[in-house]
Amino acid sequence: MTGMARTRKLDLRREALTGAGRRNQLQLSGERFGRTSFLHSDAHLNGPLNSTARRESAEISDLLGTSMLRRPSSVDLRWKNFAVERRIILPGEKPEVKLSHHFLILWDVRAAEGESAYLSGRFSPYKKYPNTITTCLPGSRPAVRSRFDHEVIVGAIHPDFIVGIEEELDKRPSGSLRQLYGTHAPDLRNLLRLLLKESETGGACGTLYAESLMTALATRLVYAARSHKPHTSSRSSPLPPRLLRRVLERMRADVSANLDLATLAAESGYSRAHFLRTFQAATGQTPHGYLIELRLEKARALVASRSMPLIDIAAACGFSSHAHLTTAFRSRYGVAPSAYRRGL
């Protein structure tokens, strides 16, 4: 192959990569946080790109500029107030952009290097290390220059959700929010990865689980961005018995229902954050964990009755699939549903 032909082939490949990402941005340019859900993924980064991934968060696209989805987005799950995606930031200069949401960027795989603009217009070098967190607040993200491909996991949070979480805190931290720059924040990192995994598995654990993680992530972010440790009392008061009965009756009414955190908190009359603490103090479990126990109790009874196929039992008990039922059943009872039935 001649040098000219080889150069032309490289140019075409580069155009195909950047063009695909640009087409995704144009297709979704009209979508915003209030009208769509969000993205996510968690497969091995060294695996092949998923060429079928199309839908993406417009907010994350605006933040990162020229980038590509690594795996499908959480937008398809229609989560409220939050989106998570795995992206590749392509090298090049990205202009200053206005932001309307809160963002968490988890730098992944290898160190990310580039330059960021100051108010004077001059650029200063930066280096972000793997497993560290950078946050961006609503406002302006300065122009940046990326030297290499950067692999990142990005979470976007609606500002109204942050405001709501702050209002629900028993003890609100003082001071203004500040950005985190390549900060070692294990709590934020782990919660973001759990949400990414839940998104990539198609929301297998349900809305209650995802919203509990979102609430925990937003709460930790509020404290981290103000340099405060989360307020923890030595002992949380349990949910009063009358209110606990009301919540449990709502759960038992239909264990297959995809309950969300706001619905159960409303039954108690408390905020989401306060409900989570008092419910766990009263039962020793999270609301999602308790709901899974109720589902498994019903599933075990149906398995023992031999009246339904296992795949129908999974659906009737609120599990996302036969495989999801099998995993949870084996974890709880030490044996798969099919083996449990055979042993009766």
N, C-alpha and C positions, 0 to 999 in steps of 0.2 A: 504494500500500500504506500502511495507517495505521501510526502509530508503534508501537502495541501489537502489530500483526501482524508488523512488522519485528523487534521485540524478541523475539517468540516464535520466529521463524525462526532467529535467531542462537543462542537458547538450545538449540533442537533440534540445530543443527549442532554446538555445543560438547559436548552430551551424547553425540552419535554418535561424536565423536572420542575423548573420554575413555573412553566405554563400551567401544569396541573395544579400546583398550589394556588396560582393566581385565579384560575377558573373556579376553584372551590370558594375563594374569597368573594368573587363576583356573584356566584350563585346564592351565597348566603348574606350578601351585603345588606339586605333589608331586614334580616332577622336580628332581634335584640333579646336581652335577657327575659323580658316580660312575655315574649311570645313564643319562646322555644324553651326546650330543656337544655341538657348539656352533654358533654363528652367524657370518654374515659378509655383506659386500656391498661393491660399489665403484662403482655407477653414478653418473652425474652427479647431484649433490644437487638441482639445480634441475628435474630430471625429475619425472614423476608418481610418486606413491606406489604401491607394489605392494600392492594390496588383497588379494592371495591369500596374502601372508605370514602364517603362523600360528604355526609352532613357534619358540620362542625360548629363550634361556638364562634359567633361573630366577634364577641368581646375578646376572646383569646387570639383570634386572627389579627385584630387591630393592635393588640399589645405586642405581639411577636413580629409583625411584619411578614416578610417572606419566610414561610415555614411550611412544613408538610405534616399531616397526621401520620403517626406511626401505627396506630390501631384505631378502630372505630371509636366514636365519641359517645359521651354520656347523654348527648342531646336526645337520642332515640328513647331514652328511659323516661323523659319528661319530668325529671327532677325539678323541684321548685327552688329557686334562689341560688342554685349552685351548679357548676359545670366542672368537669375534670377531663383532661386530655393528655395523651403522650404525644409530643411533637419533636420534630427535628427543625432547629433554627438554621436556615441556610446562611452561608457567609455573605457579607455585603453590608452596605450602610442602610440603616433604617432611620427615617426622619422622625422628628418629635411628633408625639401623638397625644391627644386628649383622652383621658380614661374616666369612665363613669363607675367602675367597679373596683373592688378589692381583689388583688391577685397574690397567689403564692406560687413561686417558681422553685421547684426542687431540681437542682442540677444533678444530672445522672451520668453514669458510665465513666466520664473522664472530665478533667478540668476544662472549663470554658474560658477562653481568652478573647479580649477585644478592647474597645475604647468607648468611653461614654462622655458626652458633651457636658460642659459646665455652662453657667449663664453667660459667660464671656464668649462662648462659641468655641473655646478651645477644647480639645479632647484629651482625656486622661485614661491611661490603661487600667484595665480591671482583669482579675482572675478569680473565677469562682470554682470551688472544689466540689467534687462529688458528695452527695448526701447533705449538702448545706442548703439553706432556705434564703431566698430573696423575696421581699414583698414589694408590691406597688400599691399606692393608695390612689383613690380617686383624685384626679387632677391632671398633671402633665408628666408623661414619660419622656425624658430627653432623647435626643438623637443618639444612636449607638452604631458602632461598627463591629461586626462579628468577624473574626479572623478565620474560624473553621466552623464546620457543622457542630452544633450543640444539641445534645439530646436532653430533653427536659420533660418533667411532669408538671402541668400547670393547673391550678384550681382557681376558679373565678367565683366570687361571692357577691351577691347583690347588696348594695349599701343599706337598703332597708332591713335586710336580715341582720346585719351587724348592729344597727341601731336597736332593733328589737331584742337581740341577745343582751346588749348592755342594759337595757331597761329592766330585764328580768333578773339581773344579778343581785344577790343579797347585799354584796358590798362592791360597789362600782369603783374601779381604779381611777385615780385622778391623772391629770396631765393630758397632753394631746398625743394623738397617734403618731408614731414615727415608723420609718421604713426599717426593715431588716436587710442587711447587706451580706450575703454569704454567711449566714448565722447558723451555728450548730444548734438545732432545735429538734431533738428527738421526738417530742410529743407531736409537733406539727407534721414532721416527716412521716411518722407511723400512721397517723390518722389520714393523711393524704393518700398514702399507699393503700390503706384499707378501702377507702372510697374508690380508688382506681381499680382495685381488684373486684369490688362489688359491681362496678360499671362494666368491666370486661366480661364478667360472668352473666351479664344480662339482668342484673338486679335480682339474683337468685334468692337473697335473704329477705327481700321485701322492703317496702317503703319505711316501715318503722325502724328497721336496722339502719338504713341509709340516713334517715333524718336524725337519728340519735348521733351518728358519726358527724354529720354536718354541724349539729349543735355543739358538740364537743370541740370540733375544729374551730368554729367561730369564737367560742369562749376562750380557748387557748390563745387564739390570735389577738383578741382584745387585750389580754394580759401581757403577752409577749411584746406587742407593739407599744406598750406603755412601760415596759421594763419592770413589771410587777409580777410576783409569783401569784398563781391562782389562790384565791381565798378559800381556805378549808377549815371548817370548824372541827373540833375534836370529835363531835358526834352529831349527825343529822337526825332531826326528829322524824319518826316514821309517819307515813301517811295515815291519818286517822282511820280507824276501822270502818266507819260508815262510808267514807270516800273510797277506801280500798275496795270494799264490796261492790260499789258502783262501777269502778273501773274493771274489776274482774268479771262482773256480769256482762259488761260490754265486750270483753274479750271472748267469753264463753258463748255468747249469742251466736257467733259464727266464726269459728277458728280459721276458716279458709279465707276470711276477708283480708284484704291488703290494708290493714289499719295504718294510719299515720300518727306521728307523735302529737300533733296538734289536737287530733280527735280525742285521744286518751287524756291529754292534759286538760282539755275542756271538761271532761267528765269529773275531774277532781276539782276544777275551779282554780287551779294553780297555773303559773307560767310553765313553759316547757322545761326550763332548767331546774326550777324548784320541784316540779313533778318527778323528774328523773331521780333527783337525790332522795326525795321522801319515799318514792316507790321502792327503791333499792334498800333503803333503811328498813322498810316494813317487810319485805319479802326475801331479801338477800340476793335478789337477781335484778337485772335490767328488765324493762318492759318487754324487749324483744326476746330475751332469754326465757322469761316466764311464758310468753306466747308460744315459743317453740316447745316447751314442756307440755302445754295444753294440746298442741297439735300431735305430739308424739303419743300422749295418752289415748287420744281418739284413734290414731293410726294403729296402735297396738291392739285395741279392742276390735277394730275392723279386720285386721290381719287374723286375729284369733277366730273371728266368726266365719271366716272362709267364704263370705258372701260376695266379695268384690275382688276383681283383679287388682294387683298392686298398683298399676298405673292409675286406676280410678281412685284408689285410696289416696295416692299422692295428691291428686287434684282436690279431692273432697276435704283434705286436711290442710290445704294451703301451701303445699310444697310446690316448688316451681317445676319439678320433674321427678320421674321415678328415681333417677340417680341422686337427686337432692334428698329425697326421703330415705334412700338406702344409707347415705352417708350419715345423716342425723340419727337414724335408728341404730345403726351399728355403734356410733359414738356413745349413745345413751344406754343401750342394752347389751352391747358387746357381741351382737350377732345381726346379720342382715335380715330384713323382713321375710324373705323367702325361706331362709334357714329356720327362722323362728316358727313360721307356719308349719314346716315339715316336722319340726320337733314336738308339735302339740299332740 
